[in-house]
Amino acid sequence: MLGFGLANQLILGEALPLETTMGENGTDFSADMVTMRGITEVDFLLRYSKAFAEKTSVAY
């Protein structure tokens, strides 16, 4: 499915607080990396019913 629309016509609300996790990977300074992950759930509302459209059955 592909979605098309006007971002300023979409209202997003946070349904759950953002859950963040941070982890470090490796002990070599030159390859030192930090991984962060954030997970949340959102609710959305369209200001107008025709503000967004979708196309289904799209071949990738």
C-alpha positions as CSV (number, residue, x, y, z in Angstrom):
1,M,0.0,0.0,0.0
2,L,1.2,3.5,-0.8
3,G,-0.2,6.6,0.9
4,F,-0.5,10.1,-0.5
5,G,-1.6,13.2,1.3
6,L,-1.0,16.6,2.8
7,A,1.0,16.5,6.0
8,N,-0.6,19.7,7.4
9,Q,-4.0,18.0,7.3
10,L,-2.9,15.1,9.5
11,I,-3.1,15.4,13.3
12,L,-0.9,13.0,15.3
13,G,-1.3,12.3,19.0
14,E,0.9,10.3,21.2
15,A,-1.1,7.3,22.6
16,L,1.7,5.9,24.7
17,P,4.8,7.6,26.1
18,L,8.0,7.1,24.1
19,E,10.0,4.1,25.3
20,T,13.7,4.6,24.7
21,T,16.5,2.0,25.0
22,M,20.2,2.7,24.6
23,G,22.9,0.1,24.2
24,E,26.6,0.2,23.5
25,N,28.2,-2.2,21.1
26,G,31.9,-3.1,21.1
27,T,35.0,-2.2,23.2
28,D,37.2,-1.0,20.4
29,F,37.4,2.8,20.5
30,S,37.5,3.2,16.7
31,A,34.4,1.1,16.3
32,D,32.5,2.5,19.3
33,M,28.8,2.7,18.5
34,V,25.8,3.6,20.4
35,T,22.4,2.2,19.3
36,M,19.2,4.0,20.3
37,R,15.7,2.7,19.8
38,G,12.4,4.5,20.4
39,I,9.0,2.8,20.3
40,T,5.6,4.5,20.7
41,E,2.1,4.3,19.5
42,V,0.2,7.2,17.9
43,D,-3.3,8.1,17.1
44,F,-4.1,10.1,14.0
45,L,-7.0,12.1,12.8
46,L,-7.6,13.6,9.3
47,R,-9.0,17.2,9.2
48,Y,-10.8,16.3,6.0
49,S,-11.7,12.9,4.8
50,K,-10.2,13.5,1.3
51,A,-6.9,14.8,2.6
52,F,-5.2,11.4,2.1
53,A,-5.6,8.7,-0.4
54,E,-4.1,5.2,-0.7
55,K,-3.3,2.9,-3.5
56,T,-3.4,-0.8,-2.9
57,S,-2.2,-3.8,-4.9
58,V,1.1,-2.1,-5.8
59,A,3.7,-4.5,-7.2
60,Y,7.2,-3.9,-5.7
